[in-house]
Amino acid sequence: MAMLRSQAEALIRYEHIETTVPKAKELRPFVERIITIAKRGLAGGSANGRSLHARRLVLQDITNRDVVAKLFDTIAPRFEARPGGYTRILRLGYRRGDSAEVARIELVGSEYNPNAEAEKAEAAAEKKPKGVGGRLRAAADRLRAKRAEGGEEGEPAAEPKKARTPRAKGGGAKADTRGKGAKTSTPRKAGGS
């Protein structure tokens, strides 16, 4: 009973939890009964004391007053026109450690998209280029697009690129500075000493 109460409190607080399938099946009628009591309390109104009585009935099972306040303020009004079926059980697969079947139980108003994390990752990958080169190419593309549109006033016109001159094989910046020519050697044979 203590496990059902703590799971019901977590379900009402976060509107979805992951647990094993048998626990989720036991939790479903427990939570739906609590939501029904809260709905009846709201429908009865505070004029004849039904609202207070409903809160006290719910507080017997869920002792956290913040969670009970959320139940009466947001969750019960959401299900006011719904005759039942406030929860949904989604099977997620099997747990790695003990191969127990895992499910996600959630309130119907808070829909769960199992591909939401993958969609967020794809959107982030499209927005952010990978590596330094990707960021530099993206910045250059933005600059070209800005110049093609006319650019900002006071911006200097684009300078034409200078043609590269071919370097001599032995000279240039990559040449050896000790005065020796480039050293060439033949590769060693495999297996030799």
C-alpha positions as CSV (number, residue, x, y, z in Angstrom):
1,M,0.0,0.0,0.0
2,A,2.9,2.3,0.8
3,M,4.4,1.7,-2.7
4,L,1.0,2.5,-4.4
5,R,0.7,5.7,-2.4
6,S,4.2,6.9,-3.2
7,Q,3.8,6.0,-6.9
8,A,0.5,7.7,-7.1
9,E,2.0,10.8,-5.5
10,A,4.9,10.8,-8.1
11,L,2.4,10.2,-11.0
12,I,0.3,13.2,-9.9
13,R,3.4,15.4,-9.4
14,Y,5.2,14.6,-12.7
15,E,2.2,13.3,-14.7
16,H,4.2,10.3,-15.9
17,I,6.4,7.7,-14.3
18,E,8.3,4.6,-15.5
19,T,7.8,1.4,-13.6
20,T,7.2,-2.3,-14.3
21,V,4.1,-3.4,-16.0
22,P,2.5,-5.3,-13.0
23,K,3.0,-2.2,-10.8
24,A,1.5,0.1,-13.5
25,K,-1.5,-2.2,-13.7
26,E,-2.0,-2.1,-10.0
27,L,-1.4,1.7,-9.9
28,R,-4.0,2.5,-12.6
29,P,-7.2,1.9,-10.6
30,F,-5.7,3.4,-7.5
31,V,-5.0,6.7,-9.2
32,E,-8.2,6.8,-11.2
33,R,-10.2,6.4,-7.9
34,I,-8.3,9.4,-6.4
35,I,-8.9,11.5,-9.5
36,T,-12.6,10.6,-9.4
37,I,-12.9,11.7,-5.7
38,A,-11.2,15.0,-6.6
39,K,-13.6,15.5,-9.5
40,R,-16.7,14.8,-7.3
41,G,-15.3,17.3,-4.7
42,L,-15.0,20.0,-7.4
43,A,-18.5,19.3,-8.8
44,G,-20.1,19.4,-5.4
45,G,-18.6,22.8,-4.6
46,S,-17.6,24.3,-1.3
47,A,-21.1,25.4,-0.3
48,N,-22.0,22.1,1.3
49,G,-18.6,21.0,2.3
50,R,-18.1,18.3,-0.3
51,S,-14.8,19.9,-1.5
52,L,-13.3,19.8,1.9
53,H,-14.5,16.2,2.5
54,A,-13.0,15.1,-0.9
55,R,-9.6,16.7,0.0
56,R,-9.6,14.9,3.3
57,L,-10.4,11.6,1.5
58,V,-7.5,12.1,-0.9
59,L,-5.2,13.2,1.9
60,Q,-5.7,9.7,3.5
61,D,-3.8,8.2,0.5
62,I,-1.5,11.1,-0.6
63,T,-0.1,13.0,2.4
64,N,1.8,15.7,0.4
65,R,-0.4,18.8,0.5
66,D,1.3,20.3,-2.6
67,V,0.5,17.3,-4.7
68,V,-3.1,17.3,-3.5
69,A,-3.3,21.0,-4.3
70,K,-2.1,20.3,-7.8
71,L,-4.6,17.5,-8.1
72,F,-7.5,19.7,-7.2
73,D,-6.3,22.8,-9.0
74,T,-5.1,21.5,-12.4
75,I,-5.7,17.8,-12.9
76,A,-9.3,17.3,-11.7
77,P,-10.6,20.3,-13.7
78,R,-8.8,18.9,-16.8
79,F,-10.8,15.7,-16.5
80,E,-14.1,17.3,-15.5
81,A,-15.9,16.3,-18.7
82,R,-14.2,12.9,-19.0
83,P,-16.2,10.0,-17.6
84,G,-13.1,7.8,-16.8
85,G,-9.9,6.4,-18.2
86,Y,-7.6,9.1,-16.9
87,T,-4.3,7.1,-17.3
88,R,-2.5,5.4,-20.1
89,I,0.1,2.6,-19.9
90,L,2.8,2.5,-22.6
91,R,5.0,-0.6,-22.8
92,L,8.7,0.5,-23.3
93,G,10.5,-2.8,-23.4
94,Y,12.6,-4.8,-21.0
95,R,14.9,-3.7,-18.3
96,R,18.6,-4.6,-18.8
97,G,19.4,-5.9,-15.3
98,D,16.5,-8.3,-14.6
99,S,14.6,-8.4,-17.9
100,A,11.5,-7.0,-16.3
101,E,9.0,-5.5,-18.7
102,V,9.0,-1.7,-18.2
103,A,6.1,0.6,-18.8
104,R,5.4,4.3,-18.7
105,I,2.1,5.2,-17.0
106,E,0.9,8.8,-17.7
107,L,-2.1,11.0,-17.3
108,V,-4.0,11.3,-20.5
109,G,-3.7,15.1,-20.8
110,S,0.1,15.0,-20.8
111,E,0.9,13.2,-24.1
112,Y,4.2,11.3,-24.4
113,N,6.1,11.3,-27.6
114,P,8.6,8.4,-27.5
115,N,10.6,10.0,-30.4
116,A,10.8,13.4,-28.8
117,E,14.4,13.1,-27.7
118,A,15.5,11.8,-31.1
119,E,13.6,14.7,-32.8
120,K,15.3,17.2,-30.5
121,A,18.7,15.7,-31.3
122,E,18.1,15.9,-35.0
123,A,16.9,19.5,-34.8
124,A,20.0,20.4,-32.8
125,A,22.3,18.6,-35.2
126,E,20.8,20.5,-38.1
127,K,21.2,23.9,-36.3
128,K,24.7,23.4,-35.1
129,P,27.5,22.5,-37.6
130,K,30.0,20.0,-36.3
131,G,33.6,21.0,-35.7
132,V,35.5,24.2,-36.3
133,G,35.4,23.8,-40.1
134,G,31.6,23.5,-40.0
135,R,31.3,26.6,-37.9
136,L,33.6,28.5,-40.2
137,R,31.7,27.4,-43.3
138,A,28.4,28.4,-41.7
139,A,29.8,31.9,-40.8
140,A,31.1,32.3,-44.3
141,D,27.8,31.3,-45.8
142,R,26.0,33.9,-43.6
143,L,28.5,36.6,-44.6
144,R,28.0,35.7,-48.3
145,A,24.2,35.9,-47.9
146,K,24.4,39.2,-46.2
147,R,26.6,40.7,-48.9
148,A,24.3,39.3,-51.6
149,E,21.4,41.1,-50.0
150,G,23.3,44.4,-50.1
151,G,25.0,44.3,-46.7
152,E,25.1,47.0,-44.2
153,E,26.0,50.6,-45.0
154,G,29.6,51.5,-44.5
155,E,30.7,47.9,-45.1
156,P,33.7,47.8,-47.5
157,A,33.1,46.0,-50.8
158,A,34.4,42.5,-51.2
159,E,38.0,42.4,-52.4
160,P,38.8,40.1,-55.3
161,K,40.9,37.1,-54.3
162,K,44.6,37.2,-55.3
163,A,45.9,34.4,-57.5
164,R,48.4,32.1,-55.9
165,T,51.8,31.8,-57.3
166,P,53.3,28.3,-57.5
167,R,56.2,27.7,-55.2
168,A,59.5,26.1,-56.2
169,K,60.0,22.6,-54.9
170,G,63.1,23.1,-52.9
171,G,62.3,26.6,-51.5
172,G,59.5,28.3,-49.7
173,A,58.3,28.2,-46.2
174,K,58.4,24.4,-45.9
175,A,62.0,24.1,-47.0
176,D,64.6,22.9,-44.4
177,T,66.4,25.9,-42.8
178,R,69.6,24.0,-42.0
179,G,70.9,24.2,-45.6
180,K,70.4,20.6,-46.3
181,G,68.2,19.3,-49.1
182,A,65.1,17.2,-48.4
183,K,66.1,13.8,-46.9
184,T,64.7,10.8,-48.7
185,S,65.0,7.3,-47.5
186,T,63.7,3.9,-48.5
187,P,61.3,2.2,-46.2
188,R,62.6,-0.7,-44.0
189,K,61.9,-4.2,-44.9
190,A,59.4,-6.1,-42.7
191,G,60.8,-8.7,-40.4
192,G,64.4,-7.5,-40.6
193,S,66.5,-6.2,-37.8
